[in-house]
Amino acid sequence: MVTIKDVRNSEEVKTFLAIAETQMRVLGYTEHSFRHVTLVSDTAGRILKQLGYPEREVELARIAGYLHDIGNAVNRNDHAHTGAMMAYDMLIRMGMDYKDAAEIMMAIGNHDEHTGTAVSNISSALILADKSDVHRSRVRNTDVSTFDIHDRVNYAVEKSTITVDKDNKTAELVLKIDTSICPVMDYFEIFLVRMTMNRRAAAFLGLQFQLLINDSRLI
């Protein structure tokens, strides 16, 4: 049975993630490589585990989280669909059964806000984990004077955590933003579509999505 440990130790996976990171860096995007995918993997698994889902489903969420951006090795455009097929092929060759690999494929194929939506427990956990990773550590540009709005919004976020509460049926994203760098409205300008996606993902899991910025509840 293929596990997240197997996936993280795969030289093929390591190679594609490194190539993806190289391309994203050249294109000027925020960090999308090992730090990001490890965090998304851990968070997606934690979300389903805390909600009481079966351990195998938790493990599949971890694997989907780790592989979700692998399509960036090909092209940023349509990376979710490309990555979904790449991940399926890799996992089948690693020995994963078809159904588990297909579940991961479907989750990855639906994680991008422009073309996807929550269609399963795994995809929902992946969306919540991925879209909550907003933080200054993702900004590569060291010249503050040349920041675009994406750099500025990410750099302004000093803390970002997402938690789920099974009893109260909530998924809560808590952000601490330095408003001297970026006003809260800029955050919404960039991430409104992602917050809508988070709300739908939370609803799929039977949760209400909540957003707190600097201790103020906005959603």
N, C-alpha and C positions, 0 to 999 in steps of 0.2 A: 504494500500500500504506500503510495507516494505521499510524503509529508512535506511540510514547509522546510524542514531541515534539508531534505533532498534537493528541493528547488534552490535554496540559498547556496548550496554547495556545488550546484551545476556550473561547470565552466562555460557552457553555452549561454546560460542565463547571465552569468557575470559579464561575458563578452558583449552581449546585446545591450545590457543596461549601461555599460561603459560607452558604447558607441552612441546610444541614445543621449547620454549626458553630453557627449562631445558635440553632437548636432544642436542640442538645445542651447548650449553655451554659445555656439557660433551665431545662432539666430537671436540671441539676446534674451531668452526666457529665464525665468527664475529656476532654481534647482529642481530637477525632476529625477534624480538618480538614487543612489543607495540610501541616503538619509531619508528622502521622501518616501520611497517604496517600503522601507523597513518600518517607518512610523505608520504608514497607512495599513500595512499588513498587521502589525500589532494591534492597532486601534480597531480595525474591522473584526478581528477575532475576539477582542475584548467585548465589543458591543454585543455580539451574538452570545458569547459566554455568559455575560451578565444578565441577559434576557432569558437564559435557560434553554437555549437551543442545543441539539445533540452535538457531541464533541466532533463528529466527522464534518458536520456543517460548519462548525467553528474553524476547523482546520482548512476547509475549502475557502472560507472567507480570507484566512491568512494568506493562502496561496494566490488567490485572486488579487489581493492587495499588493503582493510583492511583484506580480507580473503585469499589473494594469497599465503601466506606461511603456511597456516594452516596444510597442508599435512606433514610438518616437525614434527608434533606430532606423526606420524606413523613411518616415516623413511626419511632420507635425500634423499636417492635414489628414483627417480621417484616421488618426492614430489608434482610436478605440477599436475600430473594426479590423484594421490590419493587425493590431496587437492581439485581438481575440483569436484570430486564426493562427497566428504564430504560437500563442500560448497553448492552444489545443494540440497542435502538432508536436510541440515539445513534450507536453505532458503524456500524450499517448506513447511517444517513443520512450519515455521514462518508465512506462508500465502502468499508468493510471487507467482505470476502466473508462469506457466511453461516456457513461452518464456523468460521472464526476467531472471529467474534462469538459463536457458540454455545458455543465452548470457554470464552471469557471469562465468558459468562452462567452456565455450569455451575459454574465456579470460584467466582464471587461468590455464587451461590445456596447454596454449601456451606461458606462460611467461618465461619458462626456456630456456636458450640459447642452450642447448644440444638437445632439442626435439621440440621446438616450434618456431613460427614465427608470425608476424602480420597477423591476419585474419579478423579483425573487427576494428571499431573505438575504442571500449572499450579495446580490447587487445593491440592495438597500444599505447594508452595512458598509460596503465598499464606497458608495456615494457619500455617506455621512463621514467616513474616515478621510476620504480624499479631499472633499470640499472644506473640511475644517482645518486643513493644514495651511494656514496663513501665518507667516512669521518672518521676522527680519533676517533670520538665518538663511532664508531661501534666496535673498537678494545677492547677486554676484557683483553687480556694478558698485565699484568703490568710490565713484565720483558722484557725490550727492547732487551736485549742480546739474548733472545730466539725467537725473531720474525722470522716467516717464511716470504716468499715474500708477501703473502696476508696481513699479519699483517702490514708489512712495507709499502706496497702501500697505504693501507687505512689510516694508521697513518700519512703518509706524506701529505694527503689531508687536508688542513686547511679550504677550502671552496669549496662547490659544489652546483651549481644552474643550473636549466634547465628552459629555457623560450621559449615560442612560439610567433611568430609574424605572425598574420593572413595576414596582408597586404604584407609583404615581403616574406611570405611563407617559414619561417625558424623555425627550432627547434635548439636552441643553448645551448650546455652544456659548462659551464664555470667552470674551476677548478683552484684553487690555490694550488700548490704543493711545499712543502719544499724539494728542490732537494738535500739538505744535508742528508736527510733521505732516499730518494728514487729517482733515476734518472728517467726522463720521459720515457725512454725506458722500464723500469720495469713495468710501468703502462700499456704500450701497450702489453707487454708480457702476462700480466694477463687478460687484458680486451679487446683485439682485437676482439674476437668473440662477446662480448657484444656490442662493438661499431658498428659492422656490423649489429647486430640485431636492434640497435637504428636507424641506417640509413634506414633499411627496414620499421621499424615502422613509422618513420617520412614520408617516401615516401607514405605509405598507406594513411596518412592524407593529402597528397598533399604538404608536406614540404620537404625542404632540410636540412639534419642534418649537424650541424657544431660543431666542438670541438675546444675550446680555452683553452690552458694550460699556465698559467703565462703570459697572454696577447698575446700569439703567436697562430695564427690560424693553426691548424694541419690538420683539415678536413674541 
